[in-house]
Amino acid sequence: MNSLEIRNRKIIDAVIRKEQAVCPGAIALIGIYGSFQTGDIHPLSDLDLLILINDDRGWQLGKAFIQEDLGVGHDIYCTTRESLRQDAEYDHPHISKLMDAQIVYCADEKYRIELETLREQVRKKLAEPFGEEDYRKAEKELKEARCCYADAMTAGALNDARRSVGGVIFFAENALALLNKTYFCKGVSRRREELDAMERKPDHLCGMIENVLAATTEEDLKEQLTQLMKGLDFCFRQVKGQLPRKKKPAGADTLSGTYEEMFSNWHGKMAQAAEKGDRHLAFMSLESLNEMLNDISSEVDIGTYDVLSAYDPGDLRKTADGFDRILRQYLKEYEKAGLRPARYADVDEFAAEYMRNCGE
């Protein structure tokens, strides 16, 4: 046993002794993960411990300290079952503590079985074919990267932009790990190796990340960040296009009332925008129609609609005509589904029809 292993054993023994002294029964198990589990050990390696606690008394065991003889910092951190259960949902790729920790102390075999059950849950998720739910999880992390990218691009100085770079890289790497249905097994020092091994990723990914980190001016940093985000967006579009899509057929049960809703919500607004020259009203009404059609088309087979191509900021009457043209296009799908818009000559005709079979 080398000196670092002896040190680690002393730390683990100290945790167990303290538990026995101040909160007996609070520890379920202890495992080692991180560099001492992967073998990536160097003289300044700290000890990463999974300390699974049974109740709140176990929080007393947490302690961060600096070992001055080696110049190493340690963070003895406790973990709850709920935290591990959340990790087992595989909503993020930082689950090595759950999946790979080498158990060195177990108060009862039932705790080891509980841990293995969670691990098996994750293994089953990872073994399933990549699908729509997996894509949505990855896309959620990509959206976080985009938010950080926006912060960087609107920053007024190099250091201000750099404050957002870590977020861009962190969430981008998370997104790619989820896009590849994997998790990070190694430490940050070997992140490039793990990224390179991924199949679904932008070309020259690690080179683009390095270019971001090497930038010395605000302009260069923003340019390199933009190239990284473009690469990520292109990669995600490719993966999304390859997903098997099972859409519902257009029918009364999937489309009923939607045409009337579109007409009601935005036809009048588009006419008003054209009359007043209100670009904001015209554009936002078109965008709302675009979102509704995107929502429907994500679930129902209604074809595709290039809604925003209708927007002409120099001619809002032409824009309103474009809106009506898109509605007519949708109406054809509506009618193919066996539906007819609910139209009435006047409000009296509507009221009479509306009250029919109501006993009046």
N, C-alpha and C positions, 0 to 999 in steps of 0.2 A: 504494500500500500504506500503510494507516494505522499509527499507532504500535503498536497492539495486535497487528496482523498481523506487524509487524517483530519485536516481542517473541516472538511464537509461533514464528516462523521461527528465531530465535536459539536458543530452547530445543530445537527439533527438531534443528537442526544440531549442538548440543552433545551431544545423545544419540547421534547418528550418529558424531560424532568420537570420543566415548568408547568406543563399541562397537569402532571400528576400532583403537583404541589398546589396549584391555584384553581384549576378547573378540571378535575378528574372526569374522564369520559367525553371531553369536548372534542377530541381529535378522532376522526374516523380512519384516516390514512394519510400517509406522507409519500410523495413521489418526487423524483428528480427529473427535471426536463431542462431544456436549454443546452448550453455547450457541453455540460458534463454528461448529458444523455446522447448528444450527437457525436461527441468525440472531438469537437472543435475547441480544444482547450488551449489557452495561453496563460502566461503568468498572472494576468490581471482578470482572469475569468471569475465572475461572481457565481454564487450558488443560487440557482432558480429552483424553488420548491413549490410543489402542489401540496398545500396543507388543507385538507378538506375537514371542515369543522361541522359538528353536529348541532350546535346552538350558539347563541350570541356570546356565551362566556368565552368562546374560543378566540374572539377578537383581541383578548388580552395578550395573546401570544405574538401578535404582530410587532415587528421592530425593524427599523432601518438604522444601520450603523456603518461606520467606516473602520475597516481593519487597517490600522496604520502601518504595521510591519510590512505588509505587502502593497499598501496603497490601493486597496480594493474596497468598494462599497457593496453592501449587501442589503436587500430589502426582503425581510421575512414577512410574507403577505399571506393571509388566510383566504380561503375560497369556500363559498357555500354551495350546497347542492343546487340551489336555484341558478346560480351562476353557471354551473356546469350544464344544467339542463338547457339554459339559453344557448350556450356554445353548441350543444348537440343539435340545435335547430339549423345549424350551418347557414347563418345569415352573414357571416364574415369568415375570412380565412385564417384567423389567428386562434386556432384551436389545438395547437400542438400540446399545450398543457393538458388538455383533456385526452388527446389521442395517444400521446407518446410518452407520458411520464412513466418512469421506471419506479414501481412501488418498492419502497424500502422499509415501510412500517405500516402495519394494518392491524387495527384494534380488534377487528372481527372479520371473518371471511365474507360475511354478508355485504360489507362495504366494497370489497373487491368485486363482488358479483354485480353490485349496483353500478359501479364504474364501467365494468365490461359491457353491461347492458346499454349504457349510453354510447359507448364506443361502437358497438354493433349497429346502433341506430344510425350513426354517422356513416359507417361503412356502407350500409344499404343505400343511403342517399347518394353517396359518391359513385356507387356501382350502377345506378339507374341511368338510362340514356339522358343526355342533355335535352332539356325541354323548355317550354314557355316560362314555367315558374323559375327555373334556374336563370334564364335570361333576365327576368325582372329583378332578381336579386342582384345580379351583376350590374344591371343598368342603374339601380338605385345608388350604388357606389360611384358609378360614372357621373351621375348627376351631382354628387357631392364634389367630385373633382372639378366639374364645370363651374360650380359656385366659387371654389377657390381660385380657379382660372380667371373668373370675372373680377374677383377682388384684386388679383395681380395686375390685370390689364387696365384697371382704373386707378391704380396706385400712381402717385406723383413723383416717386423717386425710387432708385434702385433698391435700397434697403426696405422700403415699404413693400415693393413688389416681392422681394425675397421672403417676406413674412408669410406669404401665401403659397410659396413654392412647395414647402413641405406637405401642405394639405393636398395640392395637386398630385404629387408623386405618391403619397400614402394612399389616397383613395383610388388613383389610377391602378396601382399595384393590386389593391384589394379587388377592384373590378375585374382585372384580368385573371386573378386566381379563381374567382367565382365563375368567370366565363369558361374556364378550363376544368371546373369541378375538381379543384384541388385545394390544398391549404399549405401554408408556409411551415415547413418542417425544420428549416435551418434558421440561424440567426440572421440579423440584418447584414452582417459581413458577407454572407453567402446569398444575398437576395438576387444578385445578378445571375448567379448560377441557376437559381430556381426559375427566374423569369425566362432565361434563355431556353430552358427545357419545355416551356409551354408551347403548345401547338397553335392555339388561337391567340395571336398577338400581332401588333403592327410590325412591319418590316423595320429592322434596325432599332428596335425598341430601346435597348440599353444604351445604344449610341445617342439616341435622342434625349434620354434622361441625362446622360453625361454632358451633352451640349447645354442643357438647361443649367446644370450645376457649374459648368465652366464659364458661363456668361459673365462678363465684367462690366457691361453697360446696361442701362435700363432698356434701351432699344433692342439689344441683342437678346436679353433675357425674355422679353415679351415675344420676340420673333421665334425663339426656340420653344417657348411654351406653346405657341400657336401651332408649330409643326407637330409637337407631341399630341396636342388635343385633336388635330386633324387626323393623325394616324390612329388614335383611339376611336374616333367617330367612324372612320372608314372600316375599321376592324369590326366594330359592333354592327354596322349596317350589313356587312357581309354575313356575319353569324345569324342575324335576325332573318335575312333573306333565305337562309338554309333551313330554318325551323319548319318542321311539318305543321301545317296550319289546318285545323279542322273547324271550319266556319259553319254556322247554322245556315240553312237555306232561307232565303227571303220569303216571308209569309206573314199572314195576319198576326200570328203570335209574336213575331219578332219586329215588325215594322209599324203596326197599327198606331195611328195618331202622330207619327213622327213628321210626316209632310206638313200636316196642319200646324204642328208646333213650330217648324222652321218658318213657315209663312207668317204665322202670328208674331213670332219673336223679332224677325228682322226685315220682312218685306217693307213694312211701313218706315222703319228706321232708314233703310237704304234710300227710299224715295225722299225722305226728309233731308238726309245728308246731301243728296244731289241738289235739292232745291236751295239749301243754305250754304253749300260749298264747305261742308263740315268733314274734313278728312279724317279726323279722329273717330267720329261716329261711323263713317263708312268703313274704315279699316277694322275697327273693333267688332262691328257687326259681321263683317266677312270672316274675321278670325273666329268668332263664336260659332258661325256655321261650320267652319273648317273643323273645329274641335268636335262638334256634334257628329259630323259625318265620319271623322276618324274613330270616334268611340263606337259608332254603329258598325263601321266596316271592320273593326278589330274582332267583332263577334259574328257578323252576318255577311254573307256573300252578296254585296251590292255594287261591286266594281270599284273603280278609283275616281277621285275627284280632285282636280287641281284648282282648288278654290281661290287661292291668293293670286293666281295669274289673272284673275278678273280685276284686280285693283290697279287703277290708273290715277295717280294723284293729280294729274293734270286735267282729268275729265271724269268727274264723279257721276255724270249721267251715264257715261259708258260703263262705269263701274257698277251702277245699279242695274243696267241691262245685263251685265255679266252675271250678277247675282241671280237675276230671273232665269238666265240661261241654265245655270247650275240647278236651280229648282226644277226646271223642266226636265233636265237629265235625270234627276232623282225621281221625278214623277213617273217616268217610264219604268223604273225598277219597282216603284210602288204599285203600278198597275199590273206589271207582270206577276206580282205577288198576289194578285186577285183583290187588290184594295182600290177603293175610290175615295177621293177626298170628300170630307163632309162639307158640302157647300149648300147655302140657303139663299134664296132670293132676297130675304130681308129678315130682321130680327123676329118678326111675328111668325114667319115660317119656322125659324129655329125653335122658338118657344113652344109652338104647337107640337113639333116633332119631339122636342126634349121632354115634354110632359106626357107624351103618349104612353099608354099602359100604366099610368100612375093613379088611375081611379078617378080622374077628373072628367 
